[in-house]
């Protein structure tokens, strides 16, 4: 079995904190059952050659909306930017930037219809880059709910208090996990000329390696506490730092949720962890050393990602045979990762 097929087979085997969900149900029976609102985190500065456009979308994926914006503005695809991808089978609000560079501004309201509507338009001096969000706010409705509601209530309270493992969601790996197979083929010498696809495959591979380490830490029971030699990250931030000897405040800060243990996003450079944390990471990547070498050769920047995901402003209510979940997550986190610990949710087969 190739490493790509092995990775693909492991996608549904990552460890749970609570031994799997206690309830089942259906998600996205209609688009309104999965609502996402981007939290930009800054205000447009009111001037410049870029337009920041806030768009409401229903049953419309990000790439289609970007193409429509570019067509209306008469600009090249490279001049239309967004901070992150949003699913098609959902109701979302999303920010886009369009570089006009001296072109006349079109009538953006020409986009308004049943699937898209312009919420606001403002000038800004810089393009919107990937990941340039504070986070996302979600409203999920799981229908046809089955299971012990009292047990689900306990699980909901536990997630609100302690968060969940910060796994990359399955959409990161492509339909059926095939981006992992394609990544392995690319690492083996198959040339991929499409820069966008090459980036997807590289991201899928290192996301899988992160999930593998996180699963090992969840199985050990120390995904939410620091190990000797740990590298830590401040809640809601991207910068990371090592646990230096003599800093006795770290366990208390991790327990309080202000900092988190991290896992590797492999790339160019030496390992950043030491002692027990390094031993665990080396064990979790065993067999996948060729992928790590390929990621370094691709000059991917080595980064760290929090092992624990804080679920902010978490609220829920039961409505008949459904449960409604509302919460906010930092940029780069997945709502389905939260749902995974709560409900085994069946979804229709949709694209992203």
C-alpha positions as CSV (number, residue, x, y, z in Angstrom):
1,X,0.0,0.0,0.0
2,X,1.4,3.4,-0.9
3,X,1.7,6.1,1.7
4,X,-1.1,8.0,0.0
5,X,-3.5,5.1,0.3
6,X,-2.4,4.5,3.9
7,X,-3.0,8.1,4.8
8,X,-6.4,8.0,3.1
9,X,-7.4,4.9,5.0
10,X,-6.4,6.6,8.3
11,X,-8.7,9.6,7.8
12,X,-11.6,8.1,9.7
13,X,-9.5,6.6,12.5
14,X,-8.3,9.7,14.3
15,X,-8.9,9.4,18.1
16,X,-11.9,11.0,19.9
17,X,-11.7,12.6,23.3
18,X,-15.0,11.2,24.4
19,X,-15.0,7.8,22.7
20,X,-17.1,9.0,19.8
21,X,-20.4,11.0,19.6
22,X,-23.4,10.0,21.7
23,X,-26.0,11.1,19.1
24,X,-26.7,11.0,15.4
25,X,-28.5,13.2,12.9
26,X,-28.6,14.9,9.6
27,X,-26.7,18.1,8.7
28,X,-27.4,20.4,5.8
29,X,-30.8,19.0,4.9
30,X,-31.2,22.5,3.5
31,X,-28.6,25.3,3.1
32,X,-29.9,27.3,6.0
33,X,-28.9,24.4,8.3
34,X,-25.2,25.5,7.8
35,X,-24.7,29.2,8.2
36,X,-21.3,30.9,8.4
37,X,-20.4,34.5,8.9
38,X,-16.9,35.7,8.4
39,X,-15.5,37.9,11.2
40,X,-13.1,40.3,9.4
41,X,-11.5,41.7,12.5
42,X,-10.7,45.1,11.0
43,X,-12.4,48.0,9.4
44,X,-11.9,49.1,5.7
45,X,-9.7,52.2,5.7
46,X,-11.9,53.9,3.1
47,X,-9.4,54.6,0.4
48,X,-7.1,52.8,-2.1
49,X,-7.4,50.8,-5.4
50,X,-9.1,47.8,-3.8
51,X,-12.8,47.4,-3.0
52,X,-13.7,45.3,0.0
53,X,-17.1,43.8,-0.7
54,X,-19.2,41.9,1.8
55,X,-21.3,39.3,0.0
56,X,-24.2,37.1,1.2
57,X,-24.3,33.8,-0.6
58,X,-26.7,30.8,-0.7
59,X,-25.8,27.6,-2.4
60,X,-22.9,29.3,-4.0
61,X,-19.2,28.4,-3.5
62,X,-16.4,30.9,-3.2
63,X,-14.8,30.3,-6.5
64,X,-18.0,30.8,-8.5
65,X,-18.7,34.1,-6.6
66,X,-15.1,35.3,-7.3
67,X,-15.5,34.6,-11.0
68,X,-18.8,36.5,-11.0
69,X,-17.2,39.5,-9.3
70,X,-14.3,39.5,-11.7
71,X,-16.6,39.3,-14.7
72,X,-18.7,42.2,-13.4
73,X,-15.6,44.3,-12.6
74,X,-13.8,43.4,-15.9
75,X,-10.7,42.3,-14.0
76,X,-8.4,39.2,-14.2
77,X,-9.0,36.4,-11.7
78,X,-5.7,37.3,-9.9
79,X,-7.3,40.7,-9.0
80,X,-10.1,39.1,-7.0
81,X,-9.1,37.9,-3.5
82,X,-10.7,36.3,-0.5
83,X,-9.6,35.1,2.9
84,X,-10.9,31.6,2.9
85,X,-13.1,29.0,1.1
86,X,-16.7,28.6,2.0
87,X,-18.9,25.6,1.2
88,X,-21.5,25.6,-1.5
89,X,-24.3,23.9,0.4
90,X,-24.6,26.6,3.0
91,X,-25.7,30.2,3.7
92,X,-22.6,32.3,4.2
93,X,-21.5,35.9,4.4
94,X,-18.0,36.4,3.0
95,X,-15.5,39.2,2.2
96,X,-13.9,39.7,-1.1
97,X,-11.4,42.3,-2.4
98,X,-11.3,43.4,-6.0
99,X,-8.4,45.4,-7.4
100,X,-9.8,48.0,-9.8
101,X,-6.5,50.0,-10.4
102,X,-8.1,53.0,-12.2
103,X,-11.1,51.1,-13.6
104,X,-14.5,52.5,-13.1
105,X,-16.4,50.9,-10.2
106,X,-19.3,48.8,-11.5
107,X,-22.8,48.6,-10.1
108,X,-22.2,45.9,-7.6
109,X,-26.0,45.5,-7.0
110,X,-26.2,43.9,-10.4
111,X,-25.1,40.7,-8.5
112,X,-28.2,40.7,-6.3
113,X,-30.5,37.7,-6.7
114,X,-31.6,34.6,-5.0
115,X,-28.1,33.2,-4.6
116,X,-26.0,36.3,-4.0
117,X,-26.6,39.8,-2.5
118,X,-24.2,42.6,-1.7
119,X,-24.2,43.7,1.9
120,X,-21.6,46.5,1.9
121,X,-18.9,48.0,-0.3
122,X,-15.9,50.0,0.9
123,X,-12.5,51.1,-0.4
124,X,-9.3,49.6,1.1
125,X,-5.6,50.1,0.5
126,X,-4.6,46.4,0.6
127,X,-5.9,43.2,-1.0
128,X,-7.5,40.6,1.2
129,X,-5.1,37.8,1.7
130,X,-5.7,34.2,2.6
131,X,-6.2,33.7,6.3
132,X,-6.7,37.4,7.0
133,X,-9.7,36.9,9.2
134,X,-10.3,37.0,12.9
135,X,-12.5,34.0,12.5
136,X,-16.0,32.7,11.6
137,X,-19.3,32.5,13.4
138,X,-21.5,29.4,12.8
139,X,-25.1,28.3,13.2
140,X,-25.6,24.6,12.6
141,X,-28.9,22.7,12.7
142,X,-28.7,19.0,13.1
143,X,-32.1,17.4,12.3
144,X,-33.6,13.9,12.8
145,X,-31.6,13.8,16.1
146,X,-31.3,10.4,17.7
147,X,-29.6,9.5,21.0
148,X,-29.6,10.3,24.7
149,X,-30.2,14.0,25.0
150,X,-29.0,14.1,28.6
151,X,-25.7,12.6,27.5
152,X,-25.5,15.0,24.6
153,X,-26.1,18.0,27.0
154,X,-23.2,16.8,29.2
155,X,-21.0,16.5,26.1
156,X,-22.0,20.0,24.9
157,X,-21.1,21.4,28.3
158,X,-17.7,19.6,28.3
159,X,-16.9,21.0,24.8
160,X,-17.9,24.5,25.9
161,X,-15.6,24.3,28.9
162,X,-12.6,22.5,27.4
163,X,-12.7,22.8,23.7
164,X,-12.0,20.0,21.2
165,X,-8.9,18.6,19.4
166,X,-8.0,21.0,16.6
167,X,-8.1,18.5,13.7
168,X,-8.1,19.7,10.1
169,X,-11.5,18.9,8.7
170,X,-12.0,16.3,6.0
171,X,-12.6,18.9,3.3
172,X,-8.9,19.7,3.6
173,X,-8.1,16.4,2.0
174,X,-10.3,16.5,-1.0
175,X,-13.2,14.2,-2.0
176,X,-12.6,10.8,-0.5
177,X,-9.1,11.9,0.7
178,X,-7.7,11.8,-2.8
179,X,-5.5,14.8,-2.4
180,X,-3.4,12.6,-0.2
181,X,-3.0,10.1,-2.9
182,X,-2.1,12.9,-5.4
183,X,0.4,14.4,-2.9
184,X,2.1,11.0,-2.6
185,X,2.3,10.7,-6.4
186,X,3.7,14.2,-6.7
187,X,6.3,13.4,-4.0
188,X,7.2,10.3,-6.0
189,X,8.1,12.3,-9.1
190,X,4.8,13.0,-10.9
191,X,4.9,16.6,-12.1
192,X,2.0,18.9,-11.2
193,X,2.1,22.0,-13.4
194,X,-1.0,23.6,-11.8
195,X,0.3,25.8,-9.0
196,X,-3.0,25.9,-7.2
197,X,-3.3,22.1,-7.2
198,X,0.3,21.7,-6.1
199,X,-0.4,23.9,-3.1
200,X,-3.6,21.9,-2.2
201,X,-1.6,18.6,-2.2
202,X,1.2,20.0,-0.1
203,X,-1.3,21.4,2.4
204,X,-3.2,18.2,2.5
205,X,0.0,16.2,3.3
206,X,1.1,18.3,6.1
207,X,-2.4,18.7,7.5
208,X,-2.6,14.9,7.6
209,X,0.7,14.7,9.4
210,X,-0.6,17.2,12.0
211,X,-3.8,15.2,12.5
212,X,-1.8,12.1,13.0
213,X,0.3,13.6,15.8
214,X,-2.8,15.1,17.3
215,X,-4.6,11.8,17.3
216,X,-1.6,10.2,19.1
217,X,-1.8,12.9,21.7
218,X,-5.6,12.5,22.1
219,X,-5.1,8.7,22.5
220,X,-2.4,9.4,25.2
221,X,-4.7,11.8,27.0
222,X,-2.2,14.8,26.9
223,X,-3.5,16.8,23.9
224,X,-4.6,19.5,26.3
225,X,-1.6,19.6,28.7
226,X,2.0,20.4,28.0
227,X,4.8,17.8,27.7
228,X,8.5,18.5,28.6
229,X,10.1,20.1,25.6
230,X,6.7,21.4,24.3
231,X,6.3,24.3,21.9
232,X,3.3,26.5,22.9
233,X,1.0,29.0,21.3
234,X,-1.1,31.8,22.7
235,X,-4.8,31.3,22.3
236,X,-6.0,33.1,19.2
237,X,-2.5,33.9,18.0
238,X,-0.1,32.5,15.4
239,X,3.3,33.1,17.1
240,X,4.7,30.1,19.1
241,X,7.4,29.8,21.7
242,X,9.2,26.9,23.5
243,X,8.5,25.9,27.1
244,X,11.7,27.1,28.7
245,X,13.1,25.4,31.8
246,X,12.1,27.0,35.0
247,X,8.8,28.5,33.7
248,X,6.4,27.0,36.2
249,X,3.5,29.0,35.0
250,X,3.0,27.0,31.8
251,X,0.8,24.1,33.2
252,X,-1.5,26.6,34.9
253,X,-1.8,28.7,31.8
254,X,-2.5,25.7,29.6
255,X,-5.2,24.5,32.1
256,X,-6.7,28.0,32.0
257,X,-6.8,27.9,28.2
258,X,-4.7,31.0,27.6
259,X,-2.0,29.0,25.9
260,X,-2.0,25.6,24.1
261,X,0.3,22.8,23.2
262,X,1.1,22.6,19.5
263,X,1.8,20.2,16.7
264,X,3.9,20.5,13.6
265,X,3.1,21.9,10.2
266,X,6.1,20.4,8.6
267,X,8.4,22.3,6.3
268,X,11.9,23.5,5.9
269,X,14.0,23.5,9.1
270,X,14.8,21.4,12.1
271,X,12.4,20.1,14.7
272,X,11.4,22.7,17.2
273,X,10.4,20.4,20.1
274,X,12.6,18.6,22.6
275,X,12.6,15.9,25.2
276,X,9.3,14.0,25.5
277,X,7.4,16.2,23.1
278,X,10.0,15.3,20.4
279,X,9.8,11.6,21.1
280,X,6.0,11.6,20.7
281,X,6.2,13.6,17.4
282,X,8.9,11.3,16.0
283,X,6.7,8.3,16.8
284,X,3.6,9.8,15.2
285,X,5.4,10.5,11.9
286,X,7.0,7.1,11.7
287,X,6.8,5.7,8.1
288,X,6.0,9.1,6.6
289,X,9.6,10.5,6.7
290,X,9.6,10.7,2.8
291,X,6.6,13.2,3.0
292,X,8.4,15.3,5.6
293,X,11.5,15.4,3.4
294,X,9.4,16.4,0.4
295,X,7.7,19.2,2.3
296,X,11.1,20.6,3.3
297,X,12.3,20.3,-0.3
298,X,9.2,22.2,-1.5
299,X,10.4,25.0,0.8
300,X,7.2,25.0,2.9
301,X,7.5,27.3,5.9
302,X,7.7,25.2,9.1
303,X,4.9,26.3,11.4
304,X,3.0,25.1,14.5
305,X,-0.7,24.8,15.1
306,X,-2.6,24.6,18.4
307,X,-3.6,21.1,19.4
308,X,-6.7,22.4,21.3
309,X,-9.5,24.4,19.7
310,X,-11.4,26.9,21.9
311,X,-15.1,27.0,21.0
312,X,-16.2,30.6,21.7
313,X,-19.6,31.9,22.6
314,X,-21.0,28.3,22.5
315,X,-24.7,28.0,22.8
316,X,-27.3,25.4,21.9
317,X,-31.0,24.6,22.1
318,X,-33.2,21.7,21.2
319,X,-36.1,22.4,18.8
320,X,-38.3,19.3,18.3
321,X,-36.1,16.6,16.7
322,X,-33.2,19.0,16.0
323,X,-30.4,20.7,17.9
324,X,-29.2,24.1,17.0
325,X,-25.6,25.0,17.7
326,X,-24.1,28.5,17.6
327,X,-20.4,29.3,18.2
328,X,-17.4,31.1,16.9
329,X,-14.0,29.7,15.9
330,X,-10.7,31.3,15.0
331,X,-9.6,31.5,11.4
332,X,-8.4,28.1,10.1
333,X,-10.6,26.0,12.4
334,X,-13.4,23.7,11.2
335,X,-17.0,23.6,12.5
336,X,-17.1,19.9,11.5
337,X,-14.3,19.3,13.9
338,X,-16.5,20.6,16.8
339,X,-19.5,18.6,15.6
340,X,-17.4,15.4,15.3
341,X,-17.2,15.1,19.1
342,X,-20.9,15.7,19.5
343,X,-23.0,14.1,16.8
344,X,-22.4,11.6,14.0
345,X,-23.9,13.8,11.3
346,X,-24.8,12.4,7.9
347,X,-24.4,15.0,5.1
348,X,-25.4,15.1,1.5
349,X,-22.7,14.6,-1.1
350,X,-21.8,18.2,-2.0
351,X,-18.7,20.0,-3.3
352,X,-16.9,22.9,-1.6
